[in-house]
């Protein structure tokens, strides 16, 4: 036990002297204007840790002068654990203060906390204290052949209930409380917690006796009842009388049906007295190896590393921050109004049906196909395809059809012949100026109709019988929808005017997505808000529907596919996030 107490005292002194003599915060890293802030006792957890270390050191020193050393060691261990907790909290409290000083401008922004050797010595002292107190608590007393231990037993009607041999000299209690060493029935005047045996500072035992206590004692070689011994060998007080007992003495105290027996016995195991350093070789090797590893780690971690050393410089990497946010602004909605209208001959189709080539190009440009110099003209003879092939064979050359195909206007006064033959230098699809058109000016064809009936879509009827003034039925009007393109909102490094122009060019495709489902659901209407990101290459990624009251997944997925095919200018400096609402309603 003394070895453990010596170790604890050394640890406490190392922690206290080192903590007070050496700063806790490294002055080369943290430049406090107040020199007192480098000391550990200035910070409240540091002061609490030093106070706990002092209490543990005093407890270890007290163990040299008292008999109940294990109780003292237990109290010192509790104080040491408290010191360890406060030491762990100290760097966090100091770091919080450093951050506040950085915010206030008292310290530079690059200041980082670094603890110094005073803090490390306090930690080392706490570790040594723990080792010393644990050693003391786990140590067994050194017993020789002449030593005697106090043995006590509790019997109920002659049956052994409890027996204990006390290897450590301490007070022994009886009473009706559970925390007593020996529990007795109530009503015998001992109370809840009564010390039946006491130990003084020198380790001598004393037995408590009363005049009204039944039983026998053998003290000094004389056996007598308890009442007689109290009257002859004590002051004969009415209360408790403590009489000294030594090895060879015994006593039997009666409490009704319960008897308490005590005597001194030889120890069952004799632990010879050996020098303190006479340890086993394996234990010595393990201790030395452990100390070497700990010392090497401590030196490597604390002395080699320099927190104020050279800072490694690296080339800064170019990174872009992607920020997604909504910007509320006034929106000027542009409506694409397309209501009900009758089809006319030669009318150019609307939307995607009326476009050739890339849909992103200007829809106002006319599509022109070269008549002589184009690649298809060089490879394909248009007279050998379809109706032209039928009408250009030998049979048609001698018939009246040849007159229709002729470019001689005088031979057959029909403007259709001029349109079908073509006289210009290029073919203009959809207008007929130069041929292959169904829209133009000039006299119309004449003649009489023959027998027959033409069936097809749209209730086309030429009538039956002689086809004089035969008429075509009126085709039912196609119902289309209105699309409102709300003003965009978004953020990033793109030009809003460019984004608006690209979306407007794709408005026809978005309208087609809606009209395809409008033919199935006549009352289909609502608002769809789409969001997408324009990456550094000008391509769309992350397109999604953020809000929709339309309730039609087919239209929503079609809109997303159209948006993903859009191409924008490459942003300068980062990505762009765009959010655009589309409002649909029947025409």
Steps between C-alpha positions, in 0.01 A plus 500: 500500500780739581642463149171606343474798733857606415420484127185708553687768692767525227231534232321774691819700547590469130157624397495794742857622459501460122159664457598806706853535362440454124238670277201297383457680162782518245604868474661444158164402347240698698597865555291606799544864593445411867792280624283354775288317243786257435465357854265215575369635829347801321245279322226362724531132393878525541463643850250227590737233366790634708282508812396137444866398449590671827222313686618168354861572600396581858298178515800299386722662762239439772510128427845475661362601840169312523408136517205503258715573195258353245230746596744785455612357165141475381435866587819603322401302189164679482677838519741388226214405265345844558835661412514298178152621397593866556826456307309369200264801510779758523607505128138541387448802728826659380414433135163673540676809635751490213216493244335800665827692491540416133150632431576817697825554313721454807667194344578432135263277302754217460543454877465136611510369856811309613540376860846526659707294747324619816178337381690186404664475843161537670371213287807292584451565873137387482603179323759424770243571772262247349773237492594562864147486637409190300817335627400583858146370463613175344788432741473233769642555850832337576433230760751300700471197730451716808219712353137441599180592314162577657237236417131560571202270449120541530299198622125453525399228747840340458497510118771702326348784295803715410874483560764761406875526558613863479842538337490878541465672834183706498184563701241219499128582536182315604134606492166452328610695189598309190824696458632371831770235496279268709120543505329443838130487597335816625443573866846444645603865533768503231307707245550497126876539481703434816885457504548183704879505438715812456860545382714790621779672305758251621297202376382380843154341531234594760177305571174679594331354815187597701376389846169381353675299225486121534789273416851401604843646439852361534733795545850467638450130554197546736152382398207687656148619414475834323315664793768396752787607280347845440448550875854389596723618216329819371361820642165321519321757297143446393591556139760344272839402638782421257756254632825409317534153350812326373598171338389205713182679617150397395138595574147364448228768508135387515209689336204270560525203265796663323858467622800707384835325538845660456858380544852551360633235261817433306485604130427217260763632257836623622638782283864541590654840535724564201681808374282734295708452182517119526255449214453220251714528186202484261328782685813714488540436124136587429520822701824611336367424149177689565686802635727500193204497258321777690815712520573455127146599407511801730828625357385449142166670552605793715860592425553422133181662367525877473162674458672823394716332235511548127166508324482287188390698195281340238359632177141608540248287315236660286165404639146617431236534760158378401230706670134428445254771596177662390489871415158660517450754223223638285416272209378622162308205360491457124200306375510284192134529399381232258126459492257313271552563129398339173757322287566665162671358200872571498512614866835426664474271803552650845748393769733204451309378190591811304873491567787349304843422640617634835204624713723759662532700178289805421151373399440803270757383244360324192618151422645486149620196313727548193344369184811434292805511726376317817637164602160328472441636147836364388412151618121468466286567196174647630321385181553138605332533838133452590230672295759670277622157388146390413416814312828507308477156333422441136131460566464847647695673226221460252220573739341813630711475814805605301331829435468556873869428555606724216639846575313634199232720644335554166447128441305456823397803704563349841727659758550160654707401198739784561523414870561132432749550217707771669688763310719668760858434595419363845229313677326685782310259719161619613444801271521382140677794338729295280307173522390222738274733691134508583474863583521764228307724264349450154193353330360179645426178320169422338314204361230253595518232762461133424339219683645402834534586866810593694512368856754611758554686821319820579166427320626571148208431264476567125144388477348227290408502138617765259761702684400843379591758766603230743589640847738398781358471848617739773767344724436522871724758674785368715497616859842610630617647829654817636841496668611780732877521548548678831810710557801300616663518842843374592856578582844433361737623234276485190331775300127500565425636154678207340315248719167662410575485126588128518185417696284704259643310204396175669153627592344311209636167624373573853158590358498174301552307824185658639286470185571128468329438833235768440351283224440234769410721797295795372501685834874462559645823648748607764842639580831310483816652654826345379850552636827411331873569526723623216848354548832646388459346151160663442314168533197436718531276804283438802170588328202439731143607567485703821125571493208392282125550507449340158475147634629331185835318522521451122504876436748556784745235373468632145584852622808368685618318186462819297695699760782243509548541124551875533850639450619829647809714489778394736470692832789717607618421850255233621178311450151646467175390662182588309137468612222557247120463532283384207123562515275287275129545424269389217448743213 
